Amino acid sequence: AAKMKRRDMDMAEWYMSKSDIMDLKFETIIIHLRFFEPKKNRDKDNILGYALKVIQDSLQEMKIIKNDGWNDIENFTHDFFVDKEYPRIEVYVENVG
């Protein structure tokens, strides 16, 4: 499981490095997640739990946020969709403090 998490964190960090988020530092954020699954065969709570952990840890490792505790991440939102052609996760970070 640790190897899988590291692989997925590396992928998340690679995508972050290609975005404009690398130029920003946040005190407190809300994370907005949009999941586009190829079909409805995985439970939403399993998708959300793992992805949220990987994304929060990656934001912290990339020093975009100081920590991933209560003072740093105010909340998160999530929505689920089906896109057979282009499954993906879209992450939006909202600065709230």
SULBELUR-V974269 format. One record per helix or strand of 3 or more residues. SS is the DSSP state (H for helix, E for strand). FROM is the first residue (numbers start at 0). TO is the last residue. If there is no record, write none. Layout:
# SULBELUR-V974269
ss	from	to
SS	FROM	TO
SS	FROM	TO
This chain:
# SULBELUR-V974269
ss	from	to
H	1	16
H	19	22
E	28	36
H	43	60
E	72	81
E	87	94
